[in-house]
Amino acid sequence: MSVAAGARFSLALTDVGDLYAFGLNDEGQLVQHTDTVNDERQHVMPLLVNRQHFLADQQVEMVSAGGAHAACVTTDGLVYTWGCTMLGQLGIGDEDNDETVEEYVAHCLSTASFGNCRARMVACGHSFTMVLTVTGLVWTCGSGVHGQLGRGTMNLPAHVYNCSRVLRQIDTASFQDISVDFIAAGRDHAMALQEGTCALWAWGCNQSGELGLGDDFDGSNVNVPTRVDIEPVVFMSAGYNFSMIITADGTLGSCGRVLGGQLGLGPHLDVANYNTFMRVGGVEKFGLGGVRMVSCGCQSSLIVTCNDRVWTCGAHVCFDNTGSNVQDGAHEYTPRRLPADYFGRSRIVVASAGLKHYMVVTDAGRVYTWGCDTVEGQATGLGYSTNGTTQWRPRELINSQCFASNRVGRWHRVSALRALSFAMATHPRLGTSSPAHDFHQDPMRDMMRRLGPHTYGGALGRLLGRKTRR
């Protein structure tokens, strides 16, 4: 992803590979110790972090933000992690003891940490981390108390609190020996898509039915990847205690905790949780092509449609007929489209939902954020101060003031055939972060054909250019 909204901080990646961080910094979420930021526990404005020694001048290709830690993948396929390491989520500790490393800098994980392969993508949960290699293998570290590491019963010593402080691979047999090509991490659960088959696998906490596995696993933790009985999936997102998926025809589905409206299934539901994926809507609701991307936050969701508009549902996002938010704590129980005027009538390429704040990027590389600018007096990562009031309407972070006049989003400087890899989290069915000689073009063209000709006229179509239309 080119932007990532964490629990109380945000990350943004520009077209030249620069990484900016802003928000809370009490545990090094901004890549560096608070002493470096004038003893501040937070930094309101975006802070350039990879042109200093912390990331060794690396060009960053994708980022992911968790509860109080984050990770990125560089153009060389290296993985850097930083922030809180209390539960081993940075992958830099020792499983033989519970000592933690407290340096607030970015740590480069040796490729030996994940099988001497380059990384394709990373995904950060609340207190665990997943790495997907270019060979389709999944590695995990951090808290495993709910089974979110996907490695079964690990039988770790009691003094390490069910944590894995180094990356370990999930057995390929858990995925029936088929490569994985996309991963997602929620608070305490994880999901994966398989190459070719588009099969969805889920594991970890299932107390609210967020894995979508049905009655057989209702309310119980799942320690190994388990296949979800559902039609082929092309995209998914994992939130606090719920999940969302997109099928090949652009239909959006959701499961998990109902309270708050984040599932988008409407008000007055007679259940507390749904343990199977329920249909939210497709082309009849979201327009031609349906949905192409979704991001699950704490109690709300952002939905990006094939006509490049953003919809939202859940807590703290209720709107009146004029499009203005009316009160804190209100809920939108069914998805509602945000007015195009909020974003200068630009088309939306990518979106990210955090704890109580939200980010989107337009096709022009402009970032808009909104939500609570503080939670319990601490910054959340809007990139500006609202003096403690909630920013209900999306506000642009001016590129010249925040990002050295660079556009946000790596797709602006990559080849047309790789543009979707940055718009949709390096999903290799749509694009890939690997070098050109490793890139398989046909799967992405097949996906574009399934989405239909309308896609070519939208933001992604313009970014992809003529090469995908041959």
Kinemage of the C-alpha trace (Angstrom):
@kinemage 1
@onewidth
@group {chain A} dominant
@subgroup {mainchain}
@vectorlist {calphas} color= white
{ca met a 1} P 0.000 0.000 0.000
{ca ser a 2} L 1.137 3.544 -0.640
{ca val a 3} L -0.580 4.792 2.541
{ca ala a 4} L -1.263 3.012 5.805
{ca ala a 5} L -3.383 4.179 8.732
{ca gly a 6} L -2.280 2.497 11.961
{ca ala a 7} L -3.838 2.657 15.401
{ca arg a 8} L -2.721 6.242 16.060
{ca phe a 9} L -0.232 7.041 13.336
{ca ser a 10} L 0.004 7.143 9.551
{ca leu a 11} L 2.505 6.366 6.809
{ca ala a 12} L 2.630 7.763 3.280
{ca leu a 13} L 4.878 6.714 0.413
{ca thr a 14} L 5.716 9.091 -2.440
{ca asp a 15} L 6.395 8.396 -6.096
{ca val a 16} L 10.154 8.731 -5.544
{ca gly a 17} L 10.155 6.108 -2.795
{ca asp a 18} L 10.302 8.491 0.163
{ca leu a 19} L 8.523 7.430 3.336
{ca tyr a 20} L 6.724 9.940 5.556
{ca ala a 21} L 5.340 9.202 9.026
{ca phe a 22} L 3.115 11.245 11.338
{ca gly a 23} L 1.026 10.834 14.468
{ca leu a 24} L 1.804 9.177 17.795
{ca asn a 25} L 5.442 8.277 18.455
{ca asp a 26} L 5.443 6.964 22.020
{ca glu a 27} L 6.858 3.599 20.937
{ca gly a 28} L 8.843 4.585 17.875
{ca gln a 29} L 6.001 4.274 15.359
{ca leu a 30} L 7.550 7.124 13.366
{ca val a 31} L 10.759 5.097 12.788
{ca gln a 32} L 12.830 7.082 15.240
{ca his a 33} L 13.149 7.733 18.950
{ca thr a 34} L 11.177 10.631 20.409
{ca asp a 35} L 14.466 12.388 21.272
{ca thr a 36} L 14.999 12.872 17.551
{ca val a 37} L 11.691 14.690 17.328
{ca asn a 38} L 12.474 17.264 20.009
{ca asp a 39} L 11.329 14.982 22.820
{ca glu a 40} L 7.824 14.907 21.354
{ca arg a 41} L 5.681 11.828 21.846
{ca gln a 42} L 3.919 12.721 18.629
{ca his a 43} L 4.534 14.569 15.390
{ca val a 44} L 1.589 16.281 13.758
{ca met a 45} L 3.086 17.060 10.346
{ca pro a 46} L 4.477 14.354 8.011
{ca leu a 47} L 8.094 13.577 8.830
{ca leu a 48} L 10.519 12.274 6.171
{ca val a 49} L 12.140 9.204 7.661
{ca asn a 50} L 14.038 7.262 5.000
{ca arg a 51} L 16.485 9.928 3.837
{ca gln a 52} L 18.221 9.628 7.184
{ca his a 53} L 20.236 6.706 8.474
{ca phe a 54} L 17.228 4.900 9.869
{ca leu a 55} L 16.338 3.288 6.542
{ca ala a 56} L 19.824 3.545 5.012
{ca asp a 57} L 18.536 5.721 2.166
{ca gln a 58} L 16.409 2.871 0.865
{ca gln a 59} L 13.621 3.382 -1.631
{ca val a 60} L 10.429 2.032 -0.123
{ca glu a 61} L 7.890 0.193 -2.247
{ca met a 62} L 5.029 -0.616 0.136
{ca val a 63} L 4.129 0.013 3.780
{ca ser a 64} L 1.879 -1.488 6.428
{ca ala a 65} L 0.913 -0.126 9.856
{ca gly a 66} L -0.194 -2.071 12.936
{ca gly a 67} L -1.134 -1.198 16.491
{ca ala a 68} L 2.155 0.444 17.490
{ca his a 69} L 4.557 -0.959 14.920
{ca ala a 70} L 5.021 -0.882 11.178
{ca ala a 71} L 6.926 -2.518 8.342
{ca cys a 72} L 7.895 -1.800 4.769
{ca val a 73} L 9.308 -3.531 1.718
{ca thr a 74} L 12.049 -1.831 -0.309
{ca thr a 75} L 12.637 -2.005 -4.041
{ca asp a 76} L 15.344 -4.598 -3.312
{ca gly a 77} L 12.834 -6.887 -1.599
{ca leu a 78} L 14.172 -6.153 1.878
{ca val a 79} L 11.903 -5.859 4.920
{ca tyr a 80} L 12.315 -3.169 7.578
{ca thr a 81} L 10.349 -3.152 10.832
{ca trp a 82} L 10.104 -0.564 13.596
{ca gly a 83} L 8.048 0.509 16.606
{ca cys a 84} L 6.848 -1.556 19.566
{ca thr a 85} L 8.624 -4.890 19.935
{ca met a 86} L 7.184 -5.990 23.269
{ca leu a 87} L 5.512 -9.077 21.795
{ca gly a 88} L 8.116 -9.830 19.151
{ca gln a 89} L 6.218 -8.213 16.293
{ca leu a 90} L 9.416 -6.741 14.784
{ca gly a 91} L 10.987 -10.154 14.298
{ca ile a 92} L 14.307 -9.114 15.844
{ca gly a 93} L 14.263 -10.919 19.191
{ca asp a 94} L 15.195 -14.293 20.604
{ca glu a 95} L 12.669 -17.026 21.295
{ca asp a 96} L 14.805 -18.346 24.134
{ca asn a 97} L 14.152 -15.325 26.356
{ca asp a 98} L 11.739 -12.456 26.740
{ca glu a 99} L 14.218 -9.606 26.495
{ca thr a 100} L 13.168 -6.937 24.050
{ca val a 101} L 15.181 -4.593 21.889
{ca glu a 102} L 14.275 -0.993 22.685
{ca glu a 103} L 16.110 0.867 19.937
{ca tyr a 104} L 13.635 3.111 18.166
{ca val a 105} L 15.071 2.673 14.696
{ca ala a 106} L 14.136 0.637 11.659
{ca his a 107} L 15.614 -2.853 11.680
{ca cys a 108} L 16.391 -4.570 8.399
{ca leu a 109} L 15.386 -8.209 8.564
{ca ser a 110} L 17.921 -10.374 6.804
{ca thr a 111} L 16.500 -12.315 3.887
{ca ala a 112} L 17.745 -15.347 5.800
{ca ser a 113} L 14.893 -14.551 8.184
{ca phe a 114} L 12.441 -15.628 5.494
{ca gly a 115} L 14.177 -18.292 3.476
{ca asn a 116} L 16.754 -16.190 1.575
{ca cys a 117} L 14.017 -14.861 -0.708
{ca arg a 118} L 13.009 -11.339 -1.546
{ca ala a 119} L 9.818 -10.094 0.091
{ca arg a 120} L 6.757 -9.313 -1.989
{ca met a 121} L 4.644 -7.687 0.723
{ca val a 122} L 4.162 -7.252 4.463
{ca ala a 123} L 1.029 -7.008 6.598
{ca cys a 124} L 0.937 -5.758 10.186
{ca gly a 125} L -1.745 -6.822 12.648
{ca his a 126} L -2.186 -5.243 16.044
{ca ser a 127} L 0.814 -7.055 17.542
{ca phe a 128} L 2.017 -9.463 14.864
{ca thr a 129} L 3.611 -9.245 11.439
{ca met a 130} L 3.333 -11.276 8.237
{ca val a 131} L 5.832 -11.409 5.371
{ca leu a 132} L 4.992 -12.837 1.952
{ca thr a 133} L 7.952 -13.775 -0.257
{ca val a 134} L 8.119 -13.722 -4.038
{ca thr a 135} L 8.025 -17.502 -3.906
{ca gly a 136} L 4.579 -17.442 -2.292
{ca leu a 137} L 5.595 -18.450 1.236
{ca val a 138} L 4.128 -16.827 4.369
{ca trp a 139} L 6.245 -16.041 7.442
{ca thr a 140} L 4.940 -14.667 10.753
{ca cys a 141} L 6.175 -13.303 14.071
{ca gly a 142} L 4.766 -11.573 17.135
{ca ser a 143} L 1.843 -12.462 19.357
{ca gly a 144} L 0.272 -15.848 18.735
{ca val a 145} L -2.118 -16.017 21.653
{ca his a 146} L -5.138 -16.292 19.334
{ca gly a 147} L -3.463 -18.458 16.724
{ca gln a 148} L -2.817 -15.536 14.389
{ca leu a 149} L 0.680 -16.779 13.535
{ca gly a 150} L -0.893 -19.736 11.743
{ca arg a 151} L 1.643 -22.279 12.949
{ca gly a 152} L -0.543 -24.460 15.123
{ca thr a 153} L 0.204 -25.004 18.793
{ca met a 154} L 3.742 -23.665 19.062
{ca asn a 155} L 4.524 -24.969 22.565
{ca leu a 156} L 6.678 -21.950 23.349
{ca pro a 157} L 8.074 -21.463 26.878
{ca ala a 158} L 5.630 -19.794 29.225
{ca his a 159} L 7.946 -16.853 29.825
{ca val a 160} L 7.701 -15.687 26.202
{ca tyr a 161} L 3.913 -15.198 26.468
{ca asn a 162} L 2.925 -17.195 23.355
{ca cys a 163} L 5.030 -14.904 21.199
{ca ser a 164} L 7.418 -15.697 18.395
{ca arg a 165} L 10.208 -13.125 18.340
{ca val a 166} L 11.643 -14.333 15.038
{ca leu a 167} L 9.967 -14.991 11.712
{ca arg a 168} L 8.903 -18.580 11.145
{ca gln a 169} L 7.296 -20.019 8.044
{ca ile a 170} L 3.743 -21.308 7.956
{ca asp a 171} L 3.932 -24.862 6.659
{ca thr a 172} L 3.065 -24.978 2.947
{ca ala a 173} L 0.963 -28.065 3.686
{ca ser a 174} L -1.384 -25.729 5.537
{ca phe a 175} L -2.176 -24.190 2.138
{ca gln a 176} L -2.276 -27.559 0.367
{ca asp a 177} L 1.172 -26.808 -1.079
{ca ile a 178} L -0.187 -24.003 -3.273
{ca ser a 179} L 1.589 -20.636 -3.328
{ca val a 180} L 0.050 -17.625 -1.616
{ca asp a 181} L -0.033 -14.335 -3.486
{ca phe a 182} L -1.807 -11.897 -1.128
{ca ile a 183} L -2.043 -11.516 2.664
{ca ala a 184} L -4.000 -9.366 5.102
{ca ala a 185} L -3.712 -8.893 8.864
{ca gly a 186} L -6.426 -7.763 11.274
{ca arg a 187} L -6.214 -7.121 14.983
{ca asp a 188} L -5.777 -10.785 15.943
{ca his a 189} L -6.588 -12.680 12.752
{ca ala a 190} L -5.074 -13.139 9.324
{ca met a 191} L -6.109 -14.049 5.781
{ca ala a 192} L -4.424 -15.202 2.581
{ca leu a 193} L -5.319 -15.658 -1.082
{ca gln a 194} L -3.818 -18.384 -3.210
{ca glu a 195} L -2.282 -18.027 -6.618
{ca gly a 196} L -4.455 -19.141 -9.495
{ca thr a 197} L -7.310 -20.620 -7.476
{ca cys a 198} L -8.293 -17.384 -5.677
{ca ala a 199} L -9.032 -19.563 -2.654
{ca leu a 200} L -9.374 -17.684 0.639
{ca trp a 201} L -7.736 -18.976 3.825
{ca ala a 202} L -8.196 -17.555 7.333
{ca trp a 203} L -6.852 -18.179 10.819
{ca gly a 204} L -6.489 -16.593 14.261
{ca cys a 205} L -9.113 -15.084 16.524
{ca asn a 206} L -12.671 -16.037 15.602
{ca gln a 207} L -14.574 -14.811 18.647
{ca ser a 208} L -16.832 -12.625 16.503
{ca gly a 209} L -16.926 -14.878 13.455
{ca glu a 210} L -14.393 -12.692 11.637
{ca leu a 211} L -12.843 -15.685 9.844
{ca gly a 212} L -16.045 -16.469 7.980
{ca leu a 213} L -15.688 -20.201 8.613
{ca gly a 214} L -19.260 -20.857 9.752
{ca asp a 215} L -20.735 -22.751 12.675
{ca asp a 216} L -18.051 -25.439 12.839
{ca phe a 217} L -15.536 -22.885 14.144
{ca asp a 218} L -17.929 -20.476 15.816
{ca gly a 219} L -16.244 -18.475 18.591
{ca ser a 220} L -13.063 -20.535 18.721
{ca asn a 221} L -9.495 -19.616 17.793
{ca val a 222} L -8.099 -21.270 14.673
{ca asn a 223} L -4.374 -22.013 14.893
{ca val a 224} L -3.684 -22.999 11.287
{ca pro a 225} L -4.865 -21.636 7.917
{ca thr a 226} L -8.304 -22.998 7.131
{ca arg a 227} L -9.989 -22.674 3.770
{ca val a 228} L -13.130 -20.552 3.660
{ca asp a 229} L -16.010 -22.092 1.747
{ca ile a 230} L -16.750 -19.253 -0.653
{ca glu a 231} L -16.524 -18.420 -4.340
{ca pro a 232} L -13.170 -17.156 -5.715
{ca val a 233} L -11.983 -13.985 -3.994
{ca val a 234} L -9.791 -11.299 -5.597
{ca phe a 235} L -9.274 -8.934 -2.659
{ca met a 236} L -9.816 -8.912 1.093
{ca ser a 237} L -9.182 -6.840 4.197
{ca ala a 238} L -9.071 -7.761 7.881
{ca gly a 239} L -10.163 -5.301 10.577
{ca tyr a 240} L -10.458 -5.206 14.351
{ca asn a 241} L -13.020 -8.015 14.666
{ca phe a 242} L -14.473 -8.239 11.173
{ca ser a 243} L -13.407 -8.938 7.606
{ca met a 244} L -14.440 -7.987 4.081
{ca ile a 245} L -13.897 -9.650 0.710
{ca ile a 246} L -14.409 -8.824 -2.969
{ca thr a 247} L -15.309 -11.486 -5.499
{ca ala a 248} L -14.390 -11.472 -9.192
{ca asp a 249} L -17.663 -9.811 -10.214
{ca gly a 250} L -17.073 -6.856 -7.869
{ca thr a 251} L -19.412 -8.028 -5.098
{ca leu a 252} L -18.532 -6.993 -1.544
{ca gly a 253} L -19.050 -9.386 1.362
{ca ser a 254} L -18.476 -9.034 5.121
{ca cys a 255} L -18.499 -11.086 8.316
{ca gly a 256} L -17.723 -10.620 12.005
{ca arg a 257} L -18.927 -8.187 14.627
{ca val a 258} L -22.163 -6.390 13.750
{ca leu a 259} L -22.143 -3.604 16.371
{ca gly a 260} L -21.156 -0.267 14.835
{ca gly a 261} L -22.331 -0.847 11.290
{ca gln a 262} L -18.880 -1.702 9.924
{ca leu a 263} L -20.239 -4.728 8.036
{ca gly a 264} L -22.455 -2.480 5.914
{ca leu a 265} L -25.406 -4.879 6.238
{ca gly a 266} L -27.937 -2.365 7.529
{ca pro a 267} L -29.466 -1.458 10.917
{ca his a 268} L -31.661 -3.495 13.258
{ca leu a 269} L -29.884 -6.788 12.711
{ca asp a 270} L -31.049 -9.541 15.049
{ca val a 271} L -27.596 -11.074 15.597
{ca ala a 272} L -24.418 -9.843 17.248
{ca asn a 273} L -22.054 -11.548 14.793
{ca tyr a 274} L -22.058 -13.160 11.371
{ca asn a 275} L -19.735 -16.147 11.115
{ca thr a 276} L -20.073 -16.477 7.338
{ca phe a 277} L -19.577 -13.838 4.672
{ca met a 278} L -22.786 -11.956 3.952
{ca arg a 279} L -23.439 -10.079 0.724
{ca val a 280} L -23.213 -6.295 1.085
{ca gly a 281} L -23.744 -5.422 -2.560
{ca gly a 282} L -22.372 -5.425 -6.079
{ca val a 283} L -23.019 -3.527 -9.276
{ca glu a 284} L -26.622 -2.834 -8.300
{ca lys a 285} L -25.395 -0.815 -5.306
{ca phe a 286} L -21.932 0.445 -6.183
{ca gly a 287} L -22.318 1.004 -9.911
{ca leu a 288} L -20.667 -0.473 -12.977
{ca gly a 289} L -17.992 -2.978 -12.018
{ca gly a 290} L -18.885 -2.949 -8.326
{ca val a 291} L -16.071 -2.787 -5.758
{ca arg a 292} L -12.338 -3.130 -6.432
{ca met a 293} L -10.797 -2.384 -2.999
{ca val a 294} L -11.804 -2.273 0.669
{ca ser a 295} L -10.023 -1.335 3.898
{ca cys a 296} L -11.280 -2.438 7.319
{ca gly a 297} L -10.474 -0.312 10.361
{ca cys a 298} L -11.576 -0.594 13.968
{ca gln a 299} L -15.333 -0.009 13.670
{ca ser a 300} L -15.591 1.329 10.151
{ca ser a 301} L -14.749 0.494 6.556
{ca leu a 302} L -13.632 2.341 3.424
{ca ile a 303} L -14.808 0.976 0.082
{ca val a 304} L -13.343 1.976 -3.295
{ca thr a 305} L -15.484 1.224 -6.331
{ca cys a 306} L -14.548 0.575 -9.939
{ca asn a 307} L -15.764 4.063 -10.837
{ca asp a 308} L -13.076 5.411 -8.477
{ca arg a 309} L -15.320 6.719 -5.709
{ca val a 310} L -15.029 6.026 -1.994
{ca trp a 311} L -17.836 4.785 0.226
{ca thr a 312} L -17.853 4.339 3.992
{ca cys a 313} L -19.843 2.621 6.701
{ca gly a 314} L -19.529 2.041 10.431
{ca ala a 315} L -19.032 4.122 13.559
{ca his a 316} L -18.156 7.828 13.561
{ca val a 317} L -19.075 8.238 9.907
{ca cys a 318} L -22.784 9.187 9.962
{ca phe a 319} L -23.799 11.863 7.434
{ca asp a 320} L -26.870 13.984 6.968
{ca asn a 321} L -28.407 14.770 3.581
{ca thr a 322} L -25.921 17.573 2.937
{ca gly a 323} L -22.953 15.229 3.373
{ca ser a 324} L -21.830 16.775 6.660
{ca asn a 325} L -21.174 14.587 9.674
{ca val a 326} L -23.717 15.389 12.331
{ca gln a 327} L -22.407 13.959 15.599
{ca asp a 328} L -19.662 11.943 17.210
{ca gly a 329} L -20.506 8.343 17.975
{ca ala a 330} L -23.117 8.120 15.214
{ca his a 331} L -23.194 5.161 12.835
{ca glu a 332} L -23.733 4.577 9.136
{ca tyr a 333} L -25.134 1.053 8.905
{ca thr a 334} L -25.135 0.785 5.126
{ca pro a 335} L -22.361 2.025 2.796
{ca arg a 336} L -22.664 5.629 1.760
{ca arg a 337} L -20.719 7.370 -0.977
{ca leu a 338} L -18.692 10.411 0.021
{ca pro a 339} L -19.302 13.406 -2.249
{ca ala a 340} L -16.743 13.788 -5.033
{ca asp a 341} L -16.395 17.451 -4.068
{ca tyr a 342} L -14.665 16.348 -0.872
{ca phe a 343} L -11.716 15.266 -3.000
{ca gly a 344} L -11.707 18.030 -5.606
{ca arg a 345} L -13.703 15.698 -7.847
{ca ser a 346} L -10.559 13.608 -8.291
{ca arg a 347} L -10.704 9.856 -8.672
{ca ile a 348} L -9.736 7.697 -5.694
{ca val a 349} L -7.023 5.074 -6.221
{ca val a 350} L -6.340 3.663 -2.757
{ca ala a 351} L -7.760 3.998 0.774
{ca ser a 352} L -6.778 3.006 4.300
{ca ala a 353} L -8.854 2.916 7.507
{ca gly a 354} L -7.185 3.205 10.921
{ca leu a 355} L -8.391 3.212 14.501
{ca lys a 356} L -10.426 6.420 14.203
{ca his a 357} L -8.906 8.115 11.189
{ca tyr a 358} L -8.949 7.553 7.447
{ca met a 359} L -6.766 8.194 4.394
{ca val a 360} L -7.311 8.159 0.638
{ca val a 361} L -5.034 8.907 -2.314
{ca thr a 362} L -6.246 10.352 -5.622
{ca asp a 363} L -4.968 9.602 -9.099
{ca ala a 364} L -3.054 12.892 -8.947
{ca gly a 365} L -1.115 11.682 -5.903
{ca arg a 366} L -2.904 13.871 -3.379
{ca val a 367} L -3.671 12.610 0.133
{ca tyr a 368} L -6.854 13.382 2.046
{ca thr a 369} L -7.377 12.491 5.715
{ca trp a 370} L -10.218 12.844 8.194
{ca gly a 371} L -11.422 11.560 11.555
{ca cys a 372} L -10.357 12.151 15.154
{ca asp a 373} L -7.122 14.109 15.400
{ca thr a 374} L -6.596 12.916 18.976
{ca val a 375} L -7.647 9.867 20.999
{ca glu a 376} L -7.266 10.280 24.741
{ca gly a 377} L -5.171 13.366 24.067
{ca gln a 378} L -2.781 11.598 21.690
{ca ala a 379} L -2.386 12.341 17.984
{ca thr a 380} L -3.866 9.841 15.545
{ca gly a 381} L -2.124 10.729 12.306
{ca leu a 382} L -4.206 13.193 10.296
{ca gly a 383} L -1.142 15.210 9.288
{ca tyr a 384} L -2.517 18.431 10.770
{ca ser a 385} L -3.984 19.661 14.042
{ca thr a 386} L -7.663 20.368 14.639
{ca asn a 387} L -7.124 21.381 18.278
{ca gly a 388} L -8.828 18.275 19.544
{ca thr a 389} L -11.961 18.499 17.414
{ca thr a 390} L -12.978 15.819 14.951
{ca gln a 391} L -12.289 16.490 11.276
{ca trp a 392} L -15.472 15.154 9.716
{ca arg a 393} L -14.765 16.288 6.173
{ca pro a 394} L -11.707 14.994 4.275
{ca arg a 395} L -8.916 17.560 4.158
{ca glu a 396} L -6.025 17.578 1.714
{ca leu a 397} L -2.420 17.385 2.861
{ca ile a 398} L -0.827 19.918 0.530
{ca asn a 399} L 2.007 18.141 -1.291
{ca ser a 400} L 4.302 21.174 -1.349
{ca gln a 401} L 3.962 21.578 2.432
{ca cys a 402} L 3.935 17.937 3.499
{ca phe a 403} L 5.744 15.821 0.895
{ca ala a 404} L 8.351 18.105 -0.710
{ca ser a 405} L 6.040 18.585 -3.709
{ca asn a 406} L 6.161 14.869 -4.535
{ca arg a 407} L 3.033 12.906 -5.321
{ca val a 408} L 1.960 10.130 -2.984
{ca gly a 409} L 1.755 6.674 -4.551
{ca arg a 410} L 4.456 4.678 -6.324
{ca trp a 411} L 2.342 4.080 -9.435
{ca his a 412} L 3.321 7.437 -10.958
{ca arg a 413} L 6.859 6.306 -11.838
{ca val a 414} L 6.423 2.615 -12.574
{ca ser a 415} L 5.597 0.893 -15.823
{ca ala a 416} L 1.960 0.749 -16.784
{ca leu a 417} L 1.770 -3.016 -16.379
{ca arg a 418} L 2.863 -2.742 -12.730
{ca ala a 419} L 0.656 0.174 -11.684
{ca leu a 420} L -2.011 -1.932 -10.017
{ca ser a 421} L 0.548 -3.518 -7.725
{ca phe a 422} L 0.695 -0.237 -5.830
{ca ala a 423} L -2.990 0.576 -6.115
{ca met a 424} L -4.052 -2.796 -4.743
{ca ala a 425} L -1.379 -3.915 -2.312
{ca thr a 426} L 0.934 -5.733 -4.756
{ca his a 427} L -1.640 -8.412 -5.471
{ca pro a 428} L 0.223 -10.431 -8.139
{ca arg a 429} L -2.988 -11.333 -9.929
{ca leu a 430} L -3.120 -7.639 -10.801
{ca gly a 431} L 0.555 -6.714 -10.718
{ca thr a 432} L 3.726 -7.546 -8.878
{ca ser a 433} L 6.596 -5.933 -7.056
{ca ser a 434} L 9.135 -8.334 -8.548
{ca pro a 435} L 11.444 -7.376 -11.450
{ca ala a 436} L 10.081 -7.259 -14.969
{ca his a 437} L 11.423 -10.680 -15.925
{ca asp a 438} L 9.387 -12.230 -13.091
{ca phe a 439} L 6.212 -10.396 -13.996
{ca his a 440} L 3.284 -12.388 -15.361
{ca gln a 441} L 1.108 -10.084 -17.452
{ca asp a 442} L -1.699 -12.430 -18.453
{ca pro a 443} L -3.351 -12.771 -14.993
{ca met a 444} L -3.675 -9.024 -14.697
{ca arg a 445} L -5.100 -8.681 -18.202
{ca asp a 446} L -7.581 -11.454 -17.413
{ca met a 447} L -8.640 -9.581 -14.291
{ca met a 448} L -9.048 -6.341 -16.228
{ca arg a 449} L -11.208 -8.123 -18.794
{ca arg a 450} L -13.403 -9.567 -16.046
{ca leu a 451} L -13.818 -6.162 -14.464
{ca gly a 452} L -14.999 -4.880 -17.835
{ca pro a 453} L -14.223 -1.993 -20.184
{ca his a 454} L -15.399 0.603 -17.666
{ca thr a 455} L -12.185 0.023 -15.717
{ca tyr a 456} L -10.105 1.359 -18.580
{ca gly a 457} L -11.920 4.668 -18.374
{ca gly a 458} L -11.268 5.105 -14.671
{ca ala a 459} L -8.250 6.153 -12.665
{ca leu a 460} L -6.612 2.733 -12.820
{ca gly a 461} L -7.186 2.468 -16.533
{ca arg a 462} L -5.440 5.762 -17.145
{ca leu a 463} L -2.581 4.709 -14.912
{ca leu a 464} L -2.200 1.415 -16.737
{ca gly a 465} L -2.159 3.110 -20.103
{ca arg a 466} L -2.324 1.573 -23.516
{ca lys a 467} L -0.177 -1.445 -22.712
{ca thr a 468} L -3.019 -3.261 -20.963
{ca arg a 469} L -5.395 -2.656 -23.866
{ca arg a 470} L -3.524 -4.682 -26.438
